[in-house]
Amino acid sequence: WFELLHSVEDLFTPTGTQEERKLGNATNWDPLQMADFLEGICSSRQDRYGVKATLKRRICNHIEEHRPRPGLLLSLLISLPCQSIVTQNYDRLIEKAFECWNIRDALSSKELSVIPYHPRRNAHHWLLKMHGCITASEEIVISGQDYARYNESSRYKALGGLLQASLMTKHLLFVGFSLSDKNYLKIVEQVRSALHDDSTGIKWSKSGLQPFR
């Protein structure tokens, strides 16, 4: 998250070096506050190259330029015998990993339904993109204002319901996720409240959300 925000900040400094950054890091800045600040800068002026674009468009451009293809980890993950994937990432690496699988092994192709952007009925697998996709740049959730609007939207309630159903009925494997996202924590707490017990396999501690060991 900070990498994405700093990539935008660097466009507005004299030379784009790390030493010129003013917005801090994970120890002393809230990324939502950073995004709100950068959103104001992007909407009010041009960068050092004379380009004016929204924060969301700039972030999507950065992802498209620096994450062009899936790596080994994603290729291994989609080979697992699971039906569903939930992500808060904006990129299309998971979709591309499925495309690569289908090229390599046409006899056992994996049809993917991407919710909510490209849903397919009767698909073998589904991918839930909770915070948007680079194919719809202005819909991604990145700033504090986005989070506030997102929590009140009918789309959030529908997507959150799908995640809640997965938490209630399936075992989930978390990969590269800090378990600190506010939207996710809210969904987990609602599931715990609905079940009236700790069957989610998740507990609260002073350091945040942790899985049972």
Secondary structure by P-SEA (a helix, b strand, c coil): caaaaaaaaaaaccccccccccccccccccaaaaaaaaaaaaacccccccccccaaaaaaaaaaaccccccaaaaaaaaccccccccccccaaaaaaaaaaaaacccbbbbbbcccccccccccbbbbbccccccccccccccaaaaaaaaacaaaaaaaaaaaaaaacbbbbbcccccccaaaaaaaaaaaaaacccccccccccccccccc
